[in-house]
Structures are given as C-alpha cells and as structure tokens.
C-alpha cells in the first residue's frame, strides 16, 4: 500500500456532534482505516449504553443492529488488513474521536427514559450523517489502494442505511412526544 | 370384445400415467434474491407455486428474510418464513406452495423490504 499522504481539513465534528471542533488531519490509507474502525467501535460503545439504559424497543433494535453491523464491518477490515499484511495506524483524528466520544457517553449516561432515547437517537443520526459525509467526500477520493477503497465503498452503503434507520428512529420518538 | 375393452383400459392407464409423468416433469424453477447494499434485489419477484426462492447475502453485515405474515419458522411451503441471521455469503431457501403475496423484511434493517408473488 502506498503511503502518500494528503492534507485533509476535516471537522473533528465527525463525532463531536454537540460541540464541533475543527481539526487538521493528514492521513494515509492505514490511518483512514484506523479512523473508520475507531468510529465503528465508538458506535458500538454508544449502542451498549443504549441497551443498558433504554427500554424503548425501537432504540434497542437500532442499538443491536449497530453492534451487529459495526462488528461485522470491523471484522471485514481486519480480514483485509491481514490479507494485505498491513496494520491500521493510530493517529490524531482517531484520538480526537475517542475524546469526543467519552464526553458524549458521559452526557448520555446521566440521562434516563425519553431524554436518553432522544439524545441517543439524535446523536446517532448526526453521527452517521457526519461520518458518512467525511467518508464520501474526503476519504473515498483520497484512498490510494483499490481494495481499501472498495471496502470503504461497501461500508458506506451500510452506513447510509444506518442513517436512514436513524431518521426513522428519530421520527418515531418525535411522534411519542 | 372383452379383449378390446382390456386393451382400451390398458391404453387409458398408460395415457394417464404419461400425463402424470408429464406433470411431474414440469420443472420447478429456482429464483435468487440478492441481499446487497441493504436492499433486496429484485425487491418484487413473481414465481409459480412450488418454485424455490433463495436469498443470498452479499453484504458485509448479517441480514434476514422474514415474512411479515408472522409466526416465523422456516418450514418449506409455509406461508410464514424466517431465515434468521444470514451472515455474509450465507443463503436461505424456501419453497412457496401457496399462491399469494408474501411481503417480507430484514428484521435488522427495516428499510429493507421485498415481496414474493406466488401464482
């Protein structure tokens, strides 16, 4: 895999849905893969929180799907890395995402009932919108390895589906108000 | 006369048998539905009673083909069917013998919907 680097100005708002912070990223393919896996792991963590705190069936179904799907996507990324004999590389953007996720998890874990459900649902919608936008507009045009690009394309289709599912979840919660 | 009647019966029996064989020879078709990019393709499929429908998961993530008639169960020919989780590359087949419209969904991705019409 080539290691050509590119300068990407990406909002670290990828995850910081409530408090976007601009960040400068300079990522190669392996670092972008690390960001994608980190973003998936963060969404899995949010989902576990939802399963622990929510009694809303729609929220729970969504959370279970996030765990199932993001685990499968991460498995596919790991398989590809093994096949290419490479390893995803940690980077500033991944670390920034994790910091923001900690803050969001802390905020969410203090909420209960409908307040939690609404926060979780709206965060999931914004999170997927932001991450999908970054993958589509920033990562895909700059990934150098064809197999990595194909994997990102396939994952993006899945994550677009999550975004549509999140829209549905938010709408249903709004109807309950 | 009696001999003629016997011959007639024999030929009739043979003809009937031939008819049965012909009916049995009508090949039941096999149809495939792809689970890809969080869609069923084709989303609407028309088949003949007794045909086999196979769903194949070409996505990275698990899917199901779950009949909306309720009840679950994967017994061939049943109006209600449920593949349960199909991981990437896995498939599920069902023989639908009763005419009707079989709406189904993916239990994990509510945006994924399809219909099999059995004539």
Interface residues (C-beta under 8 A of the other chain):
Chain A: X61 X64 X65 X68 X69 X72 X73 X76 X154 X155 X157 X158 X160 X161 X164 X165 X168
Chain B: X37 X38 X59 X60 X61 X62 X87 X88 X108 X109 X110 X111 X112
